[in-house]
Amino acid sequence: MTHLLKKSWVKYLAQALAVAVVIAGAVFYVAGQKSVIISVDGDEQEVTTRAATVSALLDQQEISLDQRDEISASLDSSLSDDQKIDIKRNKSVEVTVDGTERVVHTTGMTVADVIDQLDLKKGSEVSLDENMELSALSDQLEVITPQDLTLIVDDKKKTVSTTASTVKELLAEQNIKVDDNDEVNVKADDETDKNVKDSTAIKAGVEVEVIEVNVKTWDETRDIDFDTKKVNDKTLAKGDTEVKTEGEKGERELTLRQETRNGKKGEEEVLKSKVTKEPVAEVIKVGTKVEEKKEEKQDDEKNSESSSKKSADTSNISATWKALAKCESGGNWSINSGNGYYGGLQFSASSWRAVGGTKYAPLPHQATPQEQIAAAEKLRASGGWGHWPACSAKLGLR
């Protein structure tokens, strides 16, 4: 009996020891486990592990790291319970900056992270929403940085910083409206392209000038001045004049065009011209009749001498001067028209004095034809045939 009790006690003791070992092993196993959070690009996962180091944990979870990936803890550091391991994967993003392509490597999560990494100029234009996640990126990221150029509007010059790549984009950005008449000029490298298309490309340093052009066209009737002709009349006393034919102005119908550029009016341009009424020349009769008077002998001798000068031979006078005298005075070199003009070439007293004619005679009609021509040559040297406007034009001298 005693033997049986001893045997049962031993059996129970062995069972108790076995249970204790199991419990102790379980406690030891549980005590060695850790609860760890692994975050990969923001995607979190909680795992239980007995790994001692971060590297062991990644091997256990079959997580590999590329060269440019970032991890919040060193791989050989000890792993602790409730630790969070943050992993950021490298992304290769194709970026075009001002037309130049490049690849940007980043562990950021959004387009904004890439922009920050590029350290772009303030005001740069980005083709995609900055909040877009890089994992959803399918299009190439395009960036345009601001460029400085000169803008001239209403003759006022200023420097602007813009991301516009064409004239059209620049005008829209600056809220400048133009119509078909307005002119846009682009100056680059000292060369100016005038009236360019709105699709014209612009770059840093160029000068863009906007000219407001207003065009006005209208119809108008204008007078045509009449000419004045003088004809000698032997029936009128010398110095007297009489209007034979009244002059009448003509009329011309015009279509005119005028440009105003930045408020400054340009010259009128004649598009159409039609004479609707011809002018009528005014004809004035100039008396040439000389009344005979009894003079004293001394006066007779002076008149005889003067008459001799006036009636001097004109055979050696050029055909041009003869023709001009014929037109001006009817070829009468000794005429005093009574209207302030004298001689064959119808000098005024002031013009006669100005060219030194008084060395020949006090007044032109008292000088010989040759002396009158000598004075006229000096007059022509200072102003051409325009001193005899009507007749020189009629004779084709100018």
C-alpha positions in Angstrom: 0.0 0.0 0.0 2.8 2.3 0.9 4.5 1.4 -2.2 1.5 2.3 -4.3 1.1 5.7 -2.7 4.7 6.5 -3.3 4.4 5.6 -6.9 1.4 7.9 -7.5 3.1 10.8 -5.8 6.1 10.4 -8.1 3.7 10.3 -11.1 1.9 13.5 -10.1 5.2 15.2 -9.4 6.4 14.4 -12.9 3.2 15.7 -14.4 3.5 18.9 -12.5 7.0 19.4 -13.5 6.1 18.9 -17.2 3.3 21.4 -16.9 5.6 23.9 -15.3 8.2 23.5 -18.0 5.5 24.1 -20.7 4.2 27.2 -18.8 7.7 28.5 -18.4 8.5 27.9 -22.0 5.3 29.7 -23.1 6.1 32.6 -20.8 9.6 32.8 -22.2 8.3 32.6 -25.8 5.7 35.3 -25.2 8.2 37.5 -23.4 10.5 37.4 -26.5 7.9 38.7 -29.0 7.5 42.4 -30.1 4.7 44.3 -31.7 6.1 46.5 -34.5 4.4 48.8 -37.0 6.0 48.9 -40.5 5.0 51.9 -42.7 5.8 51.8 -46.4 5.0 55.1 -48.2 2.3 55.7 -45.6 0.8 52.2 -45.9 1.0 50.8 -42.3 1.0 47.2 -41.1 1.3 45.9 -37.5 3.4 42.7 -37.1 4.5 40.5 -34.2 8.1 39.3 -34.3 10.9 37.9 -32.3 13.5 39.5 -34.6 16.2 41.2 -32.7 17.2 43.8 -35.2 15.6 46.0 -37.9 17.5 44.1 -40.6 16.2 40.8 -39.3 12.6 42.1 -39.2 12.9 43.2 -42.9 14.3 39.8 -43.9 11.5 38.1 -42.0 8.9 40.3 -43.8 10.7 39.9 -47.1 11.0 43.7 -47.5 14.0 44.7 -49.6 15.4 48.3 -49.8 16.8 50.0 -52.9 19.8 52.3 -52.7 17.8 55.5 -52.7 15.0 54.3 -50.3 14.9 55.9 -46.9 14.3 54.1 -43.5 13.7 55.8 -40.2 16.1 53.4 -38.2 19.5 51.9 -39.0 19.4 48.3 -40.2 21.7 47.0 -37.4 19.8 48.8 -34.6 18.0 46.7 -32.0 14.3 46.2 -32.4 12.0 47.2 -29.6 8.4 46.6 -28.7 5.9 49.1 -30.2 8.5 50.5 -32.5 7.5 52.1 -35.8 9.6 51.5 -38.8 9.0 54.2 -41.5 10.1 53.3 -45.0 9.9 55.8 -48.0 10.5 54.3 -51.4 12.4 56.2 -54.1 10.4 57.3 -57.1 12.0 58.4 -60.4 9.9 61.2 -61.8 10.4 62.6 -65.4 10.4 66.4 -65.2 10.7 69.0 -67.9 12.0 72.4 -66.7 11.8 75.2 -69.3 12.0 72.6 -72.1 14.9 70.7 -70.6 14.1 67.1 -69.6 15.5 65.5 -66.5 14.8 62.7 -64.0 14.2 63.6 -60.4 14.7 60.9 -57.7 12.6 61.6 -54.6 11.1 59.8 -51.6 8.3 62.4 -51.4 4.7 61.4 -51.8 3.2 64.2 -53.8 4.0 66.6 -56.7 4.5 69.3 -54.1 7.4 67.3 -52.7 9.1 67.2 -56.1 8.6 70.9 -56.5 10.2 71.6 -53.1 13.1 69.4 -54.0 13.6 71.3 -57.3 13.8 74.6 -55.3 12.1 76.5 -58.2 11.7 80.2 -58.6 8.7 81.8 -57.0 5.8 82.0 -59.4 6.8 78.9 -61.5 4.1 77.3 -63.4 3.5 73.5 -62.8 1.5 71.4 -65.2 0.0 69.0 -62.5 -1.9 69.5 -59.2 0.7 69.8 -56.4 -1.5 67.6 -54.2 -1.4 64.7 -56.7 0.3 61.6 -55.2 3.3 60.4 -57.1 1.9 56.9 -57.1 -0.9 58.1 -59.4 1.4 60.1 -61.7 1.1 59.0 -65.3 2.0 62.2 -67.2 5.3 63.9 -67.4 5.7 66.8 -64.9 6.3 70.1 -66.8 7.6 73.2 -65.1 8.0 76.7 -66.5 10.0 79.1 -64.4 9.3 82.9 -64.6 11.4 84.9 -67.1 12.0 88.7 -67.1 11.2 90.7 -70.2 10.4 94.3 -71.2 6.8 95.2 -72.0 5.9 98.5 -73.6 2.2 99.6 -73.6 1.0 103.2 -74.4 4.7 104.1 -74.9 5.3 103.2 -71.2 8.1 100.6 -70.5 8.2 98.2 -67.6 9.9 94.9 -66.7 7.6 91.9 -66.1 8.3 88.4 -64.8 6.2 85.9 -66.6 5.8 82.2 -67.4 4.2 83.0 -70.7 5.9 81.3 -73.7 4.0 83.1 -76.5 2.8 86.6 -77.2 -0.8 85.5 -76.8 -0.2 84.0 -73.3 1.7 87.2 -72.2 -1.1 89.5 -73.3 -3.7 87.3 -71.6 -1.6 87.2 -68.4 -1.2 91.0 -68.4 -4.9 91.5 -69.2 -4.1 93.4 -72.4 -6.7 93.2 -75.2 -5.8 93.8 -78.8 -7.8 93.9 -82.0 -7.0 93.3 -85.6 -5.8 96.8 -86.1 -3.4 96.9 -83.2 0.3 96.1 -83.7 2.6 93.9 -81.6 6.3 94.1 -82.2 9.0 91.8 -80.7 12.6 92.9 -80.4 15.3 90.4 -79.6 19.1 90.7 -80.2 18.7 94.2 -81.7 16.3 92.8 -84.4 12.6 93.7 -84.4 9.8 91.6 -85.9 6.9 93.9 -86.6 3.2 93.0 -86.3 3.9 89.4 -85.2 1.3 86.7 -84.8 0.0 85.9 -81.3 1.6 82.5 -81.6 5.1 84.0 -81.7 7.4 82.5 -79.1 9.0 84.8 -76.5 12.0 84.3 -74.2 13.9 86.0 -71.4 15.3 89.5 -72.3 13.0 90.2 -75.3 11.1 93.5 -75.7 7.4 93.3 -76.5 5.7 96.5 -77.7 2.0 96.8 -78.0 0.7 99.7 -80.2 -2.9 100.6 -80.1 -3.9 101.4 -83.7 -7.2 103.0 -84.6 -8.1 103.4 -88.3 -10.6 106.0 -89.6 -11.8 106.2 -93.2 -14.2 108.9 -94.5 -15.4 110.7 -97.6 -14.9 114.4 -98.1 -15.3 117.1 -100.7 -12.5 119.6 -101.0 -12.1 122.8 -103.1 -9.6 123.1 -105.9 -8.0 126.5 -106.1 -8.2 128.3 -109.5 -5.2 129.8 -111.3 -4.8 133.5 -112.1 -3.7 134.6 -115.5 -2.7 138.1 -116.6 -3.1 139.4 -120.1 -1.9 142.7 -121.5 -4.6 145.0 -122.8 -3.5 148.0 -125.0 -6.9 149.7 -124.4 -6.4 150.1 -120.7 -4.1 152.8 -119.3 -0.8 151.5 -118.2 -1.0 150.4 -114.5 -4.8 149.8 -114.7 -6.2 146.3 -114.3 -9.6 144.8 -115.0 -11.0 141.3 -114.3 -12.0 139.7 -117.5 -13.1 136.3 -116.2 -14.0 135.6 -112.6 -12.2 132.7 -111.1 -14.2 129.8 -109.7 -13.0 127.0 -107.4 -13.4 123.4 -108.5 -14.3 120.5 -106.4 -12.8 117.1 -105.7 -14.4 114.1 -103.9 -11.9 112.2 -101.7 -11.9 109.0 -99.7 -9.4 109.4 -96.9 -7.8 107.1 -94.4 -5.9 108.0 -91.2 -4.2 105.9 -88.6 -3.9 106.9 -84.9 -1.1 105.1 -83.1 -1.1 105.3 -79.3 -3.2 108.5 -79.6 -0.9 110.1 -82.2 -2.5 110.9 -85.5 -0.7 110.0 -88.6 -0.8 111.6 -92.1 -4.0 111.4 -94.1 -3.8 108.9 -96.9 -5.9 109.4 -100.1 -7.6 106.2 -101.1 -9.7 107.6 -103.9 -9.8 111.0 -105.7 -12.3 112.2 -108.3 -12.6 115.7 -109.7 -16.4 116.5 -109.9 -16.0 120.2 -110.9 -13.1 121.7 -112.8 -11.8 125.1 -111.6 -12.2 128.2 -113.8 -9.1 130.3 -114.1 -9.3 134.0 -113.3 -8.2 136.2 -116.1 -7.0 139.8 -115.3 -6.4 142.4 -118.0 -3.4 144.6 -117.4 -3.3 147.9 -119.2 -0.3 148.8 -121.3 -1.5 152.0 -122.9 0.9 154.9 -122.3 -0.4 158.5 -122.4 1.9 161.0 -124.1 2.9 164.1 -122.2 4.7 167.2 -123.0 8.0 167.3 -121.2 10.8 169.7 -120.9 13.7 169.3 -123.2 15.8 167.9 -120.4 13.1 165.3 -119.6 12.8 164.5 -123.3 16.5 163.7 -123.4 16.3 161.5 -120.3 13.2 159.7 -121.7 15.0 159.3 -125.0 18.0 157.8 -123.2 15.7 155.5 -121.1 13.8 154.5 -124.2 17.0 153.7 -125.9 17.9 151.3 -123.1 14.5 149.7 -123.1 14.4 149.2 -126.8 17.9 147.6 -126.8 18.5 144.7 -129.0 17.1 141.4 -127.6 18.5 139.1 -130.2 21.2 137.8 -127.8 18.7 136.8 -125.1 18.2 133.1 -124.5 15.0 131.5 -125.7 14.2 130.5 -122.1 14.3 134.1 -120.8 12.3 135.3 -123.8 9.6 132.7 -123.2 9.4 133.5 -119.5 9.2 137.3 -120.3 6.5 136.5 -122.9 4.5 134.7 -120.3 5.0 137.2 -117.5 4.6 140.5 -119.4 3.8 139.7 -123.0 7.5 140.2 -123.8 7.3 143.9 -122.8 10.6 144.6 -121.0 9.7 148.2 -120.2 6.2 147.6 -118.8 5.1 149.1 -115.5 2.0 147.0 -114.7 0.8 149.4 -112.0 0.4 146.4 -109.6 3.8 146.7 -108.0 5.6 144.5 -110.6 7.9 145.9 -113.3 9.8 144.9 -116.5 9.7 141.9 -118.7 10.2 139.5 -115.8 7.8 141.3 -113.5 10.2 142.1 -110.6 8.9 143.6 -107.4 10.8 146.7 -106.3 12.0 144.8 -103.2 13.3 141.9 -105.2 15.1 144.3 -107.6 16.9 146.0 -104.7 17.7 142.6 -103.0 19.7 141.4 -106.0 21.5 144.7 -106.6 19.4 145.8 -109.6 19.5 149.4 -108.6 23.0 149.6 -109.9 21.4 149.4 -113.4 18.3 151.5 -112.8 16.0 152.6 -110.0 13.3 150.2 -111.1 13.4 147.1 -113.4 11.4 148.5 -116.3 14.0 151.3 -116.6 16.8 148.8 -117.2 17.8 147.0 -120.4 16.6 143.5 -121.0 20.2 142.2 -120.5 20.4 144.1 -117.1 17.0 142.7 -116.1 18.2 139.2 -116.9 21.5 139.7 -115.1 19.5 140.5 -111.9 17.1 137.7 -112.5 20.0 135.2 -112.7 21.0 136.2 -109.2 17.4 135.8 -108.0 17.2 132.3 -109.6 20.4 131.3 -108.0 18.8 131.8 -104.6 15.4 130.1 -105.2 15.3 128.6 -108.6 12.5 129.1 -111.1 10.0 129.1 -108.2 10.3 133.0 -108.1 8.1 132.8 -111.3 5.8 130.0 -110.1 2.9 130.1 -112.6 4.9 130.7 -115.8 7.9 128.5 -114.9 5.4 125.6 -114.3 3.6 126.4 -117.5 6.9 126.3 -119.4 8.0 123.1 -117.7 11.0 124.7 -116.1 10.3 123.0 -112.8 
